[in-house]
Amino acid sequence: MAVQLLLSLVFFFLPSLSFSASNIISNAAQVLSDIGMVSMSLTLQYGPQTLIPQTQNLTIFSPSDTVFAKSGQPSLSLLRFHFSPQSLPLSFLNALPFGSKLTTLSPSHSLIVTSSPSDDQLSLNGVKIGKTPAYDDGTLVVYKLDKFFDPSFKVSKHGCVGADTFRSFNSFDKAIEALRSKGYFAMASFLDSQLESPRANVKLTIFAPSDEMIKPFMSNWSVYPSIFLSFIVPCKIPGRDLVNWDEGVVLETYLGGFNITVAKSDANVTINGAKVMVRDLFQSDWLVVHGLSDSGGLARVAARSGAAENSKLDKILLAICCLFLSKFLLSPNYPSLVICPSCLFWVRVGSGF
């Protein structure tokens, strides 16, 4: 039966063979074969080129060959639900609160965390994940499953967070879609997982760091929330205003005590040394998102946050940080900032203010 299934996998995908897969996909296929997940390995080798886009990081949630044999040939949409375009270490996943969502290659479906940081074992969409990854080299991570994820899975109404409820209060949906379409999956996942809908009068600007620059910090989940908070500004700054600002404008961020400085080099605008690569990646009446090309002040944020002292304390701090941001956005009280007379944004200009 297993042999027949493997042959069916090959013939199912033969019409759309791709011999130009990226190195990480080729490496993933070899790794899966080496650790005994032959069915998923063949899927990567002989699947259509559109199954997995070109990516520098990948997490695979792979059902075993036995599961493939029992379930039969999965659809392409179901297969995509088992891939994330990010490297997701187990330490990071274990720290996520119940109800958090993870980006997958399925455009309309996210994985839902159905365990809590205090639980002994991680579970996603009700499926338990092994206590150790089957493979993890920092770029590629593979987890073994004893069943396929169910894309229609919903959290019980008696749980801490319901899937429908979580989504219905998330007004960042369109921004998340825009971020994903431009390859900013890390910031998209952060918005999807952590933020509730802010008050109607709240205006925000998000400077989204690239996934490649986030990668070195993902294994240290104690600083992960701080990284993103340091690039969220409590005012709306469209690209046309950003390029017209004078050198040295300093903006307060949601990471208390951490500011970002706007600078210019030729026709380029930089934020703490990071070039604004995509201006107005997304814009609405209350939110603007700009895409950055490199890390800028990420290292300083990480150093300021410090390494984890112990796992239990870090998990508590992570949960508090996420709750704090949500409550802060909902609060009518903002930090006392100086209003810029030229653009009427709440900013602090230069060091003399």
GIQUI-V767156 format. One record per backbone hydrogen bond with DSSP energy under -0.5 kcal/mol. CO is the residue of the C=O (numbers start at 0). NH is the residue of the N-H. E is the energy in kcal/mol with one decimal. If there is no record, write none. Layout:
co/nh/e
CO/NH/E
CO/NH/E
//
This chain:
co/nh/e
0/4/-2.2
1/5/-2.4
2/6/-2.4
3/7/-2.3
4/8/-2.1
5/9/-1.8
6/10/-2.5
7/11/-2.3
8/12/-1.5
9/13/-1.1
12/15/-1.7
13/16/-1.5
21/25/-2.2
22/26/-2.9
23/27/-2.4
24/28/-2.3
25/29/-1.9
26/30/-2.7
27/31/-2.8
28/32/-1.9
29/33/-2.4
30/34/-1.9
31/36/-3.0
32/35/-1.2
35/37/-0.9
36/40/-1.8
37/41/-2.7
38/42/-1.7
39/43/-2.0
40/44/-2.2
41/45/-2.8
42/46/-1.2
47/50/-2.0
57/140/-2.2
58/83/-2.5
59/61/-0.8
59/142/-3.0
60/62/-0.6
61/144/-2.4
63/67/-2.0
64/68/-2.5
65/69/-2.1
66/70/-2.5
67/71/-2.0
74/78/-2.2
75/79/-2.4
76/80/-0.9
78/81/-2.1
79/82/-1.6
79/104/-1.4
81/60/-2.8
82/104/-1.9
83/58/-2.5
85/87/-0.8
86/88/-0.7
88/92/-2.0
89/93/-2.8
90/94/-0.8
91/94/-0.6
91/95/-0.6
92/95/-1.1
96/99/-1.9
99/112/-2.9
101/110/-2.0
104/106/-0.7
105/108/-1.6
110/101/-2.4
111/113/-0.5
111/124/-2.8
112/98/-3.0
115/118/-2.2
121/128/-2.9
122/113/-2.4
123/126/-2.4
125/127/-0.5
126/123/-2.4
134/141/-2.9
138/57/-2.2
139/136/-2.0
140/59/-2.9
141/133/-2.1
141/134/-1.5
142/61/-2.9
143/129/-0.8
144/63/-1.3
148/150/-0.7
149/152/-1.9
155/158/-2.1
161/165/-3.1
162/166/-2.0
163/167/-2.5
164/168/-1.5
166/169/-1.5
168/170/-0.9
168/196/-0.9
169/172/-0.7
171/175/-2.8
172/176/-2.3
173/177/-2.1
174/178/-2.6
175/179/-2.4
176/180/-2.2
177/181/-1.2
178/183/-2.8
179/182/-1.3
182/184/-1.2
183/187/-1.6
184/188/-2.5
185/189/-2.1
186/190/-2.4
187/191/-2.5
188/192/-2.2
189/193/-2.4
189/194/-0.5
190/194/-1.0
198/201/-1.7
203/287/-1.7
204/206/-0.5
204/232/-3.1
205/207/-0.8
205/289/-2.9
206/208/-0.6
207/291/-3.1
209/212/-0.5
209/213/-1.2
210/214/-1.8
213/216/-2.1
213/217/-0.7
214/217/-1.2
216/219/-1.0
218/220/-0.8
219/222/-1.8
220/224/-0.6
222/226/-1.9
223/227/-1.2
224/228/-2.5
225/229/-1.8
227/230/-1.8
228/231/-1.4
228/253/-1.1
228/254/-0.7
230/206/-2.8
230/232/-0.5
231/253/-1.7
232/204/-2.2
232/234/-1.7
234/236/-0.6
237/240/-0.7
237/241/-2.1
238/242/-2.1
240/244/-0.7
241/244/-0.8
245/248/-1.0
247/349/-1.1
248/261/-3.1
249/347/-2.0
250/259/-2.2
253/255/-1.0
254/257/-2.5
256/258/-0.5
257/252/-0.9
259/250/-3.2
260/271/-2.3
261/247/-2.0
262/269/-2.9
264/267/-2.5
267/264/-2.4
268/275/-3.1
269/262/-2.4
269/271/-0.5
270/273/-2.0
272/274/-0.5
273/270/-3.1
274/276/-1.2
274/292/-2.2
276/278/-0.5
277/280/-0.7
277/290/-2.8
281/288/-2.9
285/203/-2.7
286/283/-2.9
287/205/-2.7
288/280/-1.7
288/281/-1.4
289/207/-3.1
290/276/-1.5
290/277/-2.2
294/297/-1.1
295/298/-0.5
296/300/-1.9
297/301/-2.6
298/302/-2.5
299/303/-2.2
300/304/-2.1
301/305/-2.0
309/313/-2.2
310/314/-2.1
311/315/-1.8
312/316/-2.5
313/317/-2.5
314/318/-2.0
315/319/-2.4
316/320/-2.6
317/321/-2.1
318/322/-2.3
319/323/-2.9
320/324/-2.1
321/325/-1.8
322/326/-2.6
323/327/-2.9
324/328/-2.3
325/329/-1.2
326/330/-0.8
327/330/-0.6
328/198/-1.1
331/333/-0.6
334/336/-0.8
337/346/-1.9
338/340/-0.5
339/342/-0.6
339/343/-2.7
344/339/-2.9
344/346/-1.1
346/348/-0.5
347/249/-1.3
347/349/-0.6
//
